[in-house]
Amino acid sequence: MNKNIKYSQNFLTSEKVLNQIIKQLNLKETDTVYEIGTGKGHLTTKLAKI
């Protein structure tokens, strides 16, 4: 997937940042998360493992 500067697209790929986001969310197995604009799915992949 190519990013398009025209639409201000940015893709999150840093493992460190992804892990920090997951930690801060403090999610439980019973929580429901809706991710809008998943980009390349790096965060989605981590969320699915919770």
mmCIF entry with sequence, helices, sheets and N, C-alpha, C, O atoms, coordinates in Angstrom:
data_MODEL
# 
_entry.id   MODEL 
# 
_entity.id                         1 
_entity.type                       polymer 
_entity.pdbx_number_of_molecules   1 
# 
_entity_poly.entity_id                      1 
_entity_poly.type                           'polypeptide(L)' 
_entity_poly.nstd_linkage                   no 
_entity_poly.nstd_monomer                   no 
_entity_poly.pdbx_seq_one_letter_code       MNKNIKYSQNFLTSEKVLNQIIKQLNLKETDTVYEIGTGKGHLTTKLAKI 
_entity_poly.pdbx_seq_one_letter_code_can   MNKNIKYSQNFLTSEKVLNQIIKQLNLKETDTVYEIGTGKGHLTTKLAKI 
_entity_poly.pdbx_strand_id                 A 
# 
loop_
_entity_poly_seq.entity_id 
_entity_poly_seq.num 
_entity_poly_seq.mon_id 
_entity_poly_seq.hetero 
1 1  MET n 
1 2  ASN n 
1 3  LYS n 
1 4  ASN n 
1 5  ILE n 
1 6  LYS n 
1 7  TYR n 
1 8  SER n 
1 9  GLN n 
1 10 ASN n 
1 11 PHE n 
1 12 LEU n 
1 13 THR n 
1 14 SER n 
1 15 GLU n 
1 16 LYS n 
1 17 VAL n 
1 18 LEU n 
1 19 ASN n 
1 20 GLN n 
1 21 ILE n 
1 22 ILE n 
1 23 LYS n 
1 24 GLN n 
1 25 LEU n 
1 26 ASN n 
1 27 LEU n 
1 28 LYS n 
1 29 GLU n 
1 30 THR n 
1 31 ASP n 
1 32 THR n 
1 33 VAL n 
1 34 TYR n 
1 35 GLU n 
1 36 ILE n 
1 37 GLY n 
1 38 THR n 
1 39 GLY n 
1 40 LYS n 
1 41 GLY n 
1 42 HIS n 
1 43 LEU n 
1 44 THR n 
1 45 THR n 
1 46 LYS n 
1 47 LEU n 
1 48 ALA n 
1 49 LYS n 
1 50 ILE n 
# 
_struct_asym.id          A 
_struct_asym.entity_id   1 
# 
loop_
_struct_conf.conf_type_id 
_struct_conf.id 
_struct_conf.pdbx_PDB_helix_id 
_struct_conf.beg_label_comp_id 
_struct_conf.beg_label_asym_id 
_struct_conf.beg_label_seq_id 
_struct_conf.pdbx_beg_PDB_ins_code 
_struct_conf.end_label_comp_id 
_struct_conf.end_label_asym_id 
_struct_conf.end_label_seq_id 
_struct_conf.pdbx_end_PDB_ins_code 
_struct_conf.beg_auth_comp_id 
_struct_conf.beg_auth_asym_id 
_struct_conf.beg_auth_seq_id 
_struct_conf.end_auth_comp_id 
_struct_conf.end_auth_asym_id 
_struct_conf.end_auth_seq_id 
_struct_conf.pdbx_PDB_helix_class 
_struct_conf.details 
_struct_conf.pdbx_PDB_helix_length 
HELX_P HELX_P1 AA1 ILE A 5  ? TYR A 7  ? ILE A 5  TYR A 7  5 ? 3  
HELX_P HELX_P2 AA2 GLU A 15 ? LEU A 25 ? GLU A 15 LEU A 25 1 ? 11 
HELX_P HELX_P3 AA3 HIS A 42 ? ALA A 48 ? HIS A 42 ALA A 48 1 ? 7  
# 
_struct_conf_type.id          HELX_P 
_struct_conf_type.criteria    ? 
_struct_conf_type.reference   ? 
# 
loop_
_atom_site.group_PDB 
_atom_site.id 
_atom_site.type_symbol 
_atom_site.label_atom_id 
_atom_site.label_alt_id 
_atom_site.label_comp_id 
_atom_site.label_asym_id 
_atom_site.label_entity_id 
_atom_site.label_seq_id 
_atom_site.pdbx_PDB_ins_code 
_atom_site.Cartn_x 
_atom_site.Cartn_y 
_atom_site.Cartn_z 
_atom_site.occupancy 
_atom_site.B_iso_or_equiv 
_atom_site.pdbx_formal_charge 
_atom_site.auth_seq_id 
_atom_site.auth_comp_id 
_atom_site.auth_asym_id 
_atom_site.auth_atom_id 
_atom_site.pdbx_PDB_model_num 
ATOM 1   N N  . MET A 1 1  ? 0.856   -1.167  0.000  1.00 0.00 ? 1  MET A N  1 
ATOM 2   C CA . MET A 1 1  ? 0.000   0.000   0.000  1.00 0.00 ? 1  MET A CA 1 
ATOM 3   C C  . MET A 1 1  ? 0.904   1.234   0.000  1.00 0.00 ? 1  MET A C  1 
ATOM 4   O O  . MET A 1 1  ? 1.778   1.369   0.857  1.00 0.00 ? 1  MET A O  1 
ATOM 5   N N  . ASN A 1 2  ? 0.697   2.100   -0.931 1.00 0.00 ? 2  ASN A N  1 
ATOM 6   C CA . ASN A 1 2  ? 1.468   3.336   -1.003 1.00 0.00 ? 2  ASN A CA 1 
ATOM 7   C C  . ASN A 1 2  ? 0.742   4.438   -0.254 1.00 0.00 ? 2  ASN A C  1 
ATOM 8   O O  . ASN A 1 2  ? -0.473  4.590   -0.378 1.00 0.00 ? 2  ASN A O  1 
ATOM 9   N N  . LYS A 1 3  ? 1.494   5.203   0.524  1.00 0.00 ? 3  LYS A N  1 
ATOM 10  C CA . LYS A 1 3  ? 0.852   6.322   1.212  1.00 0.00 ? 3  LYS A CA 1 
ATOM 11  C C  . LYS A 1 3  ? 0.705   7.489   0.253  1.00 0.00 ? 3  LYS A C  1 
ATOM 12  O O  . LYS A 1 3  ? 1.498   7.660   -0.672 1.00 0.00 ? 3  LYS A O  1 
ATOM 13  N N  . ASN A 1 4  ? -0.310  8.277   0.488  1.00 0.00 ? 4  ASN A N  1 
ATOM 14  C CA . ASN A 1 4  ? -0.592  9.416   -0.367 1.00 0.00 ? 4  ASN A CA 1 
ATOM 15  C C  . ASN A 1 4  ? -0.492  10.683  0.475  1.00 0.00 ? 4  ASN A C  1 
ATOM 16  O O  . ASN A 1 4  ? -1.368  10.956  1.296  1.00 0.00 ? 4  ASN A O  1 
ATOM 17  N N  . ILE A 1 5  ? 0.559   11.446  0.275  1.00 0.00 ? 5  ILE A N  1 
ATOM 18  C CA . ILE A 1 5  ? 0.793   12.673  1.032  1.00 0.00 ? 5  ILE A CA 1 
ATOM 19  C C  . ILE A 1 5  ? -0.398  13.619  0.901  1.00 0.00 ? 5  ILE A C  1 
ATOM 20  O O  . ILE A 1 5  ? -0.727  14.343  1.840  1.00 0.00 ? 5  ILE A O  1 
ATOM 21  N N  . LYS A 1 6  ? -1.028  13.612  -0.239 1.00 0.00 ? 6  LYS A N  1 
ATOM 22  C CA . LYS A 1 6  ? -2.186  14.472  -0.490 1.00 0.00 ? 6  LYS A CA 1 
ATOM 23  C C  . LYS A 1 6  ? -3.266  14.281  0.576  1.00 0.00 ? 6  LYS A C  1 
ATOM 24  O O  . LYS A 1 6  ? -3.958  15.231  0.943  1.00 0.00 ? 6  LYS A O  1 
ATOM 25  N N  . TYR A 1 7  ? -3.404  13.053  1.069  1.00 0.00 ? 7  TYR A N  1 
ATOM 26  C CA . TYR A 1 7  ? -4.431  12.745  2.063  1.00 0.00 ? 7  TYR A CA 1 
ATOM 27  C C  . TYR A 1 7  ? -3.860  12.666  3.479  1.00 0.00 ? 7  TYR A C  1 
ATOM 28  O O  . TYR A 1 7  ? -4.540  12.188  4.387  1.00 0.00 ? 7  TYR A O  1 
ATOM 29  N N  . SER A 1 8  ? -2.639  13.121  3.678  1.00 0.00 ? 8  SER A N  1 
ATOM 30  C CA . SER A 1 8  ? -1.964  13.099  4.982  1.00 0.00 ? 8  SER A CA 1 
ATOM 31  C C  . SER A 1 8  ? -1.925  11.700  5.580  1.00 0.00 ? 8  SER A C  1 
ATOM 32  O O  . SER A 1 8  ? -2.148  11.531  6.778  1.00 0.00 ? 8  SER A O  1 
ATOM 33  N N  . GLN A 1 9  ? -1.648  10.709  4.762  1.00 0.00 ? 9  GLN A N  1 
ATOM 34  C CA . GLN A 1 9  ? -1.592  9.341   5.248  1.00 0.00 ? 9  GLN A CA 1 
ATOM 35  C C  . GLN A 1 9  ? -0.248  9.071   5.913  1.00 0.00 ? 9  GLN A C  1 
ATOM 36  O O  . GLN A 1 9  ? 0.808   9.403   5.375  1.00 0.00 ? 9  GLN A O  1 
ATOM 37  N N  . ASN A 1 10 ? -0.311  8.467   7.083  1.00 0.00 ? 10 ASN A N  1 
ATOM 38  C CA . ASN A 1 10 ? 0.870   8.062   7.829  1.00 0.00 ? 10 ASN A CA 1 
ATOM 39  C C  . ASN A 1 10 ? 0.619   6.654   8.335  1.00 0.00 ? 10 ASN A C  1 
ATOM 40  O O  . ASN A 1 10 ? -0.464  6.357   8.837  1.00 0.00 ? 10 ASN A O  1 
ATOM 41  N N  . PHE A 1 11 ? 1.611   5.787   8.206  1.00 0.00 ? 11 PHE A N  1 
ATOM 42  C CA . PHE A 1 11 ? 1.441   4.414   8.647  1.00 0.00 ? 11 PHE A CA 1 
ATOM 43  C C  . PHE A 1 11 ? 2.336   4.136   9.846  1.00 0.00 ? 11 PHE A C  1 
ATOM 44  O O  . PHE A 1 11 ? 3.545   4.359   9.799  1.00 0.00 ? 11 PHE A O  1 
ATOM 45  N N  . LEU A 1 12 ? 1.727   3.647   10.917 1.00 0.00 ? 12 LEU A N  1 
ATOM 46  C CA . LEU A 1 12 ? 2.431   3.330   12.145 1.00 0.00 ? 12 LEU A CA 1 
ATOM 47  C C  . LEU A 1 12 ? 3.123   1.979   11.990 1.00 0.00 ? 12 LEU A C  1 
ATOM 48  O O  . LEU A 1 12 ? 2.466   0.964   11.764 1.00 0.00 ? 12 LEU A O  1 
ATOM 49  N N  . THR A 1 13 ? 4.441   1.969   12.111 1.00 0.00 ? 13 THR A N  1 
ATOM 50  C CA . THR A 1 13 ? 5.192   0.720   11.952 1.00 0.00 ? 13 THR A CA 1 
ATOM 51  C C  . THR A 1 13 ? 6.174   0.461   13.089 1.00 0.00 ? 13 THR A C  1 
ATOM 52  O O  . THR A 1 13 ? 6.730   -0.634  13.170 1.00 0.00 ? 13 THR A O  1 
ATOM 53  N N  . SER A 1 14 ? 6.401   1.425   13.961 1.00 0.00 ? 14 SER A N  1 
ATOM 54  C CA . SER A 1 14 ? 7.369   1.278   15.041 1.00 0.00 ? 14 SER A CA 1 
ATOM 55  C C  . SER A 1 14 ? 6.855   0.294   16.098 1.00 0.00 ? 14 SER A C  1 
ATOM 56  O O  . SER A 1 14 ? 5.820   0.529   16.723 1.00 0.00 ? 14 SER A O  1 
ATOM 57  N N  . GLU A 1 15 ? 7.590   -0.811  16.290 1.00 0.00 ? 15 GLU A N  1 
ATOM 58  C CA . GLU A 1 15 ? 7.215   -1.805  17.303 1.00 0.00 ? 15 GLU A CA 1 
ATOM 59  C C  . GLU A 1 15 ? 7.133   -1.172  18.686 1.00 0.00 ? 15 GLU A C  1 
ATOM 60  O O  . GLU A 1 15 ? 6.234   -1.486  19.467 1.00 0.00 ? 15 GLU A O  1 
ATOM 61  N N  . LYS A 1 16 ? 8.072   -0.282  18.984 1.00 0.00 ? 16 LYS A N  1 
ATOM 62  C CA . LYS A 1 16 ? 8.100   0.371   20.294 1.00 0.00 ? 16 LYS A CA 1 
ATOM 63  C C  . LYS A 1 16 ? 6.815   1.164   20.520 1.00 0.00 ? 16 LYS A C  1 
ATOM 64  O O  . LYS A 1 16 ? 6.198   1.054   21.580 1.00 0.00 ? 16 LYS A O  1 
ATOM 65  N N  . VAL A 1 17 ? 6.416   1.949   19.545 1.00 0.00 ? 17 VAL A N  1 
ATOM 66  C CA . VAL A 1 17 ? 5.206   2.767   19.668 1.00 0.00 ? 17 VAL A CA 1 
ATOM 67  C C  . VAL A 1 17 ? 3.965   1.878   19.719 1.00 0.00 ? 17 VAL A C  1 
ATOM 68  O O  . VAL A 1 17 ? 3.063   2.120   20.521 1.00 0.00 ? 17 VAL A O  1 
ATOM 69  N N  . LEU A 1 18 ? 3.914   0.860   18.874 1.00 0.00 ? 18 LEU A N  1 
ATOM 70  C CA . LEU A 1 18 ? 2.780   -0.064  18.882 1.00 0.00 ? 18 LEU A CA 1 
ATOM 71  C C  . LEU A 1 18 ? 2.613   -0.710  20.255 1.00 0.00 ? 18 LEU A C  1 
ATOM 72  O O  . LEU A 1 18 ? 1.500   -0.785  20.776 1.00 0.00 ? 18 LEU A O  1 
ATOM 73  N N  . ASN A 1 19 ? 3.707   -1.171  20.837 1.00 0.00 ? 19 ASN A N  1 
ATOM 74  C CA . ASN A 1 19 ? 3.653   -1.798  22.159 1.00 0.00 ? 19 ASN A CA 1 
ATOM 75  C C  . ASN A 1 19 ? 3.230   -0.809  23.236 1.00 0.00 ? 19 ASN A C  1 
ATOM 76  O O  . ASN A 1 19 ? 2.507   -1.177  24.162 1.00 0.00 ? 19 ASN A O  1 
ATOM 77  N N  . GLN A 1 20 ? 3.670   0.439   23.130 1.00 0.00 ? 20 GLN A N  1 
ATOM 78  C CA . GLN A 1 20 ? 3.262   1.464   24.095 1.00 0.00 ? 20 GLN A CA 1 
ATOM 79  C C  . GLN A 1 20 ? 1.760   1.725   24.007 1.00 0.00 ? 20 GLN A C  1 
ATOM 80  O O  . GLN A 1 20 ? 1.094   1.884   25.031 1.00 0.00 ? 20 GLN A O  1 
ATOM 81  N N  . ILE A 1 21 ? 1.234   1.769   22.805 1.00 0.00 ? 21 ILE A N  1 
ATOM 82  C CA . ILE A 1 21 ? -0.204  1.988   22.617 1.00 0.00 ? 21 ILE A CA 1 
ATOM 83  C C  . ILE A 1 21 ? -0.991  0.848   23.257 1.00 0.00 ? 21 ILE A C  1 
ATOM 84  O O  . ILE A 1 21 ? -1.944  1.087   23.998 1.00 0.00 ? 21 ILE A O  1 
ATOM 85  N N  . ILE A 1 22 ? -0.594  -0.383  22.972 1.00 0.00 ? 22 ILE A N  1 
ATOM 86  C CA . ILE A 1 22 ? -1.283  -1.553  23.527 1.00 0.00 ? 22 ILE A CA 1 
ATOM 87  C C  . ILE A 1 22 ? -1.244  -1.516  25.049 1.00 0.00 ? 22 ILE A C  1 
ATOM 88  O O  . ILE A 1 22 ? -2.251  -1.778  25.706 1.00 0.00 ? 22 ILE A O  1 
ATOM 89  N N  . LYS A 1 23 ? -0.089  -1.194  25.607 1.00 0.00 ? 23 LYS A N  1 
ATOM 90  C CA . LYS A 1 23 ? 0.054   -1.141  27.067 1.00 0.00 ? 23 LYS A CA 1 
ATOM 91  C C  . LYS A 1 23 ? -0.858  -0.070  27.662 1.00 0.00 ? 23 LYS A C  1 
ATOM 92  O O  . LYS A 1 23 ? -1.511  -0.317  28.676 1.00 0.00 ? 23 LYS A O  1 
ATOM 93  N N  . GLN A 1 24 ? -0.913  1.098   27.059 1.00 0.00 ? 24 GLN A N  1 
ATOM 94  C CA . GLN A 1 24 ? -1.725  2.203   27.566 1.00 0.00 ? 24 GLN A CA 1 
ATOM 95  C C  . GLN A 1 24 ? -3.225  1.919   27.467 1.00 0.00 ? 24 GLN A C  1 
ATOM 96  O O  . GLN A 1 24 ? -4.003  2.427   28.274 1.00 0.00 ? 24 GLN A O  1 
ATOM 97  N N  . LEU A 1 25 ? -3.633  1.118   26.494 1.00 0.00 ? 25 LEU A N  1 
ATOM 98  C CA . LEU A 1 25 ? -5.055  0.802   26.336 1.00 0.00 ? 25 LEU A CA 1 
ATOM 99  C C  . LEU A 1 25 ? -5.581  -0.055  27.479 1.00 0.00 ? 25 LEU A C  1 
ATOM 100 O O  . LEU A 1 25 ? -6.761  0.015   27.820 1.00 0.00 ? 25 LEU A O  1 
ATOM 101 N N  . ASN A 1 26 ? -4.696  -0.870  28.074 1.00 0.00 ? 26 ASN A N  1 
ATOM 102 C CA . ASN A 1 26 ? -5.075  -1.709  29.211 1.00 0.00 ? 26 ASN A CA 1 
ATOM 103 C C  . ASN A 1 26 ? -6.354  -2.502  28.908 1.00 0.00 ? 26 ASN A C  1 
ATOM 104 O O  . ASN A 1 26 ? -7.297  -2.503  29.699 1.00 0.00 ? 26 ASN A O  1 
ATOM 105 N N  . LEU A 1 27 ? -6.371  -3.170  27.762 1.00 0.00 ? 27 LEU A N  1 
ATOM 106 C CA . LEU A 1 27 ? -7.556  -3.899  27.318 1.00 0.00 ? 27 LEU A CA 1 
ATOM 107 C C  . LEU A 1 27 ? -7.703  -5.242  28.021 1.00 0.00 ? 27 LEU A C  1 
ATOM 108 O O  . LEU A 1 27 ? -6.723  -5.874  28.415 1.00 0.00 ? 27 LEU A O  1 
ATOM 109 N N  . LYS A 1 28 ? -8.962  -5.656  28.166 1.00 0.00 ? 28 LYS A N  1 
ATOM 110 C CA . LYS A 1 28 ? -9.275  -6.978  28.684 1.00 0.00 ? 28 LYS A CA 1 
ATOM 111 C C  . LYS A 1 28 ? -9.831  -7.813  27.532 1.00 0.00 ? 28 LYS A C  1 
ATOM 112 O O  . LYS A 1 28 ? -10.249 -7.262  26.514 1.00 0.00 ? 28 LYS A O  1 
ATOM 113 N N  . GLU A 1 29 ? -9.837  -9.125  27.685 1.00 0.00 ? 29 GLU A N  1 
ATOM 114 C CA . GLU A 1 29 ? -10.334 -10.014 26.632 1.00 0.00 ? 29 GLU A CA 1 
ATOM 115 C C  . GLU A 1 29 ? -11.785 -9.727  26.276 1.00 0.00 ? 29 GLU A C  1 
ATOM 116 O O  . GLU A 1 29 ? -12.216 -10.013 25.159 1.00 0.00 ? 29 GLU A O  1 
ATOM 117 N N  . THR A 1 30 ? -12.538 -9.170  27.205 1.00 0.00 ? 30 THR A N  1 
ATOM 118 C CA . THR A 1 30 ? -13.966 -8.914  26.976 1.00 0.00 ? 30 THR A CA 1 
ATOM 119 C C  . THR A 1 30 ? -14.232 -7.561  26.317 1.00 0.00 ? 30 THR A C  1 
ATOM 120 O O  . THR A 1 30 ? -15.373 -7.270  25.959 1.00 0.00 ? 30 THR A O  1 
ATOM 121 N N  . ASP A 1 31 ? -13.206 -6.735  26.151 1.00 0.00 ? 31 ASP A N  1 
ATOM 122 C CA . ASP A 1 31 ? -13.371 -5.417  25.526 1.00 0.00 ? 31 ASP A CA 1 
ATOM 123 C C  . ASP A 1 31 ? -13.545 -5.551  24.014 1.00 0.00 ? 31 ASP A C  1 
ATOM 124 O O  . ASP A 1 31 ? -13.023 -6.476  23.391 1.00 0.00 ? 31 ASP A O  1 
ATOM 125 N N  . THR A 1 32 ? -14.280 -4.620  23.450 1.00 0.00 ? 32 THR A N  1 
ATOM 126 C CA . THR A 1 32 ? -14.456 -4.550  22.002 1.00 0.00 ? 32 THR A CA 1 
ATOM 127 C C  . THR A 1 32 ? -13.743 -3.307  21.494 1.00 0.00 ? 32 THR A C  1 
ATOM 128 O O  . THR A 1 32 ? -13.893 -2.223  22.057 1.00 0.00 ? 32 THR A O  1 
ATOM 129 N N  . VAL A 1 33 ? -12.969 -3.466  20.432 1.00 0.00 ? 33 VAL A N  1 
ATOM 130 C CA . VAL A 1 33 ? -12.222 -2.351  19.859 1.00 0.00 ? 33 VAL A CA 1 
ATOM 131 C C  . VAL A 1 33 ? -12.599 -2.214  18.389 1.00 0.00 ? 33 VAL A C  1 
ATOM 132 O O  . VAL A 1 33 ? -12.604 -3.194  17.644 1.00 0.00 ? 33 VAL A O  1 
ATOM 133 N N  . TYR A 1 34 ? -12.912 -0.997  17.983 1.00 0.00 ? 34 TYR A N  1 
ATOM 134 C CA . TYR A 1 34 ? -13.155 -0.687  16.576 1.00 0.00 ? 34 TYR A CA 1 
ATOM 135 C C  . TYR A 1 34 ? -12.001 0.179   16.097 1.00 0.00 ? 34 TYR A C  1 
ATOM 136 O O  . TYR A 1 34 ? -11.800 1.286   16.596 1.00 0.00 ? 34 TYR A O  1 
ATOM 137 N N  . GLU A 1 35 ? -11.257 -0.315  15.148 1.00 0.00 ? 35 GLU A N  1 
ATOM 138 C CA . GLU A 1 35 ? -10.137 0.457   14.618 1.00 0.00 ? 35 GLU A CA 1 
ATOM 139 C C  . GLU A 1 35 ? -10.529 0.981   13.239 1.00 0.00 ? 35 GLU A C  1 
ATOM 140 O O  . GLU A 1 35 ? -10.840 0.207   12.334 1.00 0.00 ? 35 GLU A O  1 
ATOM 141 N N  . ILE A 1 36 ? -10.510 2.276   13.095 1.00 0.00 ? 36 ILE A N  1 
ATOM 142 C CA . ILE A 1 36 ? -10.901 2.925   11.850 1.00 0.00 ? 36 ILE A CA 1 
ATOM 143 C C  . ILE A 1 36 ? -9.637  3.326   11.086 1.00 0.00 ? 36 ILE A C  1 
ATOM 144 O O  . ILE A 1 36 ? -8.728  3.928   11.658 1.00 0.00 ? 36 ILE A O  1 
ATOM 145 N N  . GLY A 1 37 ? -9.584  2.999   9.821  1.00 0.00 ? 37 GLY A N  1 
ATOM 146 C CA . GLY A 1 37 ? -8.408  3.365   9.019  1.00 0.00 ? 37 GLY A CA 1 
ATOM 147 C C  . GLY A 1 37 ? -7.198  2.570   9.434  1.00 0.00 ? 37 GLY A C  1 
ATOM 148 O O  . GLY A 1 37 ? -6.215  3.138   9.909  1.00 0.00 ? 37 GLY A O  1 
ATOM 149 N N  . THR A 1 38 ? -7.249  1.273   9.265  1.00 0.00 ? 38 THR A N  1 
ATOM 150 C CA . THR A 1 38 ? -6.217  0.377   9.788  1.00 0.00 ? 38 THR A CA 1 
ATOM 151 C C  . THR A 1 38 ? -4.875  0.444   9.075  1.00 0.00 ? 38 THR A C  1 
ATOM 152 O O  . THR A 1 38 ? -3.895  -0.131  9.547  1.00 0.00 ? 38 THR A O  1 
ATOM 153 N N  . GLY A 1 39 ? -4.821  1.129   7.956  1.00 0.00 ? 39 GLY A N  1 
ATOM 154 C CA . GLY A 1 39 ? -3.547  1.229   7.235  1.00 0.00 ? 39 GLY A CA 1 
ATOM 155 C C  . GLY A 1 39 ? -3.028  -0.138  6.859  1.00 0.00 ? 39 GLY A C  1 
ATOM 156 O O  . GLY A 1 39 ? -3.730  -0.913  6.209  1.00 0.00 ? 39 GLY A O  1 
ATOM 157 N N  . LYS A 1 40 ? -1.800  -0.446  7.261  1.00 0.00 ? 40 LYS A N  1 
ATOM 158 C CA . LYS A 1 40 ? -1.202  -1.740  6.921  1.00 0.00 ? 40 LYS A CA 1 
ATOM 159 C C  . LYS A 1 40 ? -1.529  -2.820  7.945  1.00 0.00 ? 40 LYS A C  1 
ATOM 160 O O  . LYS A 1 40 ? -1.146  -3.976  7.767  1.00 0.00 ? 40 LYS A O  1 
ATOM 161 N N  . GLY A 1 41 ? -2.228  -2.460  9.010  1.00 0.00 ? 41 GLY A N  1 
ATOM 162 C CA . GLY A 1 41 ? -2.710  -3.452  9.969  1.00 0.00 ? 41 GLY A CA 1 
ATOM 163 C C  . GLY A 1 41 ? -1.763  -3.841  11.081 1.00 0.00 ? 41 GLY A C  1 
ATOM 164 O O  . GLY A 1 41 ? -1.997  -4.841  11.760 1.00 0.00 ? 41 GLY A O  1 
ATOM 165 N N  . HIS A 1 42 ? -0.705  -3.084  11.290 1.00 0.00 ? 42 HIS A N  1 
ATOM 166 C CA . HIS A 1 42 ? 0.253   -3.431  12.340 1.00 0.00 ? 42 HIS A CA 1 
ATOM 167 C C  . HIS A 1 42 ? -0.394  -3.395  13.725 1.00 0.00 ? 42 HIS A C  1 
ATOM 168 O O  . HIS A 1 42 ? -0.194  -4.309  14.525 1.00 0.00 ? 42 HIS A O  1 
ATOM 169 N N  . LEU A 1 43 ? -1.161  -2.355  14.009 1.00 0.00 ? 43 LEU A N  1 
ATOM 170 C CA . LEU A 1 43 ? -1.836  -2.260  15.302 1.00 0.00 ? 43 LEU A CA 1 
ATOM 171 C C  . LEU A 1 43 ? -2.962  -3.291  15.390 1.00 0.00 ? 43 LEU A C  1 
ATOM 172 O O  . LEU A 1 43 ? -3.169  -3.893  16.444 1.00 0.00 ? 43 LEU A O  1 
ATOM 173 N N  . THR A 1 44 ? -3.675  -3.494  14.308 1.00 0.00 ? 44 THR A N  1 
ATOM 174 C CA . THR A 1 44 ? -4.762  -4.475  14.272 1.00 0.00 ? 44 THR A CA 1 
ATOM 175 C C  . THR A 1 44 ? -4.247  -5.864  14.630 1.00 0.00 ? 44 THR A C  1 
ATOM 176 O O  . THR A 1 44 ? -4.896  -6.595  15.378 1.00 0.00 ? 44 THR A O  1 
ATOM 177 N N  . THR A 1 45 ? -3.098  -6.224  14.105 1.00 0.00 ? 45 THR A N  1 
ATOM 178 C CA . THR A 1 45 ? -2.504  -7.532  14.386 1.00 0.00 ? 45 THR A CA 1 
ATOM 179 C C  . THR A 1 45 ? -2.241  -7.696  15.872 1.00 0.00 ? 45 THR A C  1 
ATOM 180 O O  . THR A 1 45 ? -2.522  -8.752  16.440 1.00 0.00 ? 45 THR A O  1 
ATOM 181 N N  . LYS A 1 46 ? -1.708  -6.669  16.501 1.00 0.00 ? 46 LYS A N  1 
ATOM 182 C CA . LYS A 1 46 ? -1.435  -6.735  17.936 1.00 0.00 ? 46 LYS A CA 1 
ATOM 183 C C  . LYS A 1 46 ? -2.731  -6.770  18.747 1.00 0.00 ? 46 LYS A C  1 
ATOM 184 O O  . LYS A 1 46 ? -2.829  -7.503  19.732 1.00 0.00 ? 46 LYS A O  1 
ATOM 185 N N  . LEU A 1 47 ? -3.715  -5.986  18.338 1.00 0.00 ? 47 LEU A N  1 
ATOM 186 C CA . LEU A 1 47 ? -5.001  -5.969  19.042 1.00 0.00 ? 47 LEU A CA 1 
ATOM 187 C C  . LEU A 1 47 ? -5.685  -7.333  18.972 1.00 0.00 ? 47 LEU A C  1 
ATOM 188 O O  . LEU A 1 47 ? -6.308  -7.764  19.943 1.00 0.00 ? 47 LEU A O  1 
ATOM 189 N N  . ALA A 1 48 ? -5.576  -8.000  17.855 1.00 0.00 ? 48 ALA A N  1 
ATOM 190 C CA . ALA A 1 48 ? -6.233  -9.297  17.668 1.00 0.00 ? 48 ALA A CA 1 
ATOM 191 C C  . ALA A 1 48 ? -5.658  -10.378 18.579 1.00 0.00 ? 48 ALA A C  1 
ATOM 192 O O  . ALA A 1 48 ? -6.320  -11.381 18.845 1.00 0.00 ? 48 ALA A O  1 
ATOM 193 N N  . LYS A 1 49 ? -4.447  -10.183 19.053 1.00 0.00 ? 49 LYS A N  1 
ATOM 194 C CA . LYS A 1 49 ? -3.797  -11.180 19.912 1.00 0.00 ? 49 LYS A CA 1 
ATOM 195 C C  . LYS A 1 49 ? -4.179  -11.045 21.381 1.00 0.00 ? 49 LYS A C  1 
ATOM 196 O O  . LYS A 1 49 ? -3.810  -11.889 22.198 1.00 0.00 ? 49 LYS A O  1 
ATOM 197 N N  . ILE A 1 50 ? -4.907  -10.000 21.720 1.00 0.00 ? 50 ILE A N  1 
ATOM 198 C CA . ILE A 1 50 ? -5.280  -9.772  23.127 1.00 0.00 ? 50 ILE A CA 1 
ATOM 199 C C  . ILE A 1 50 ? -6.434  -10.677 23.493 1.00 0.00 ? 50 ILE A C  1 
ATOM 200 O O  . ILE A 1 50 ? -6.906  -10.648 24.629 1.00 0.00 ? 50 ILE A O  1 
# 
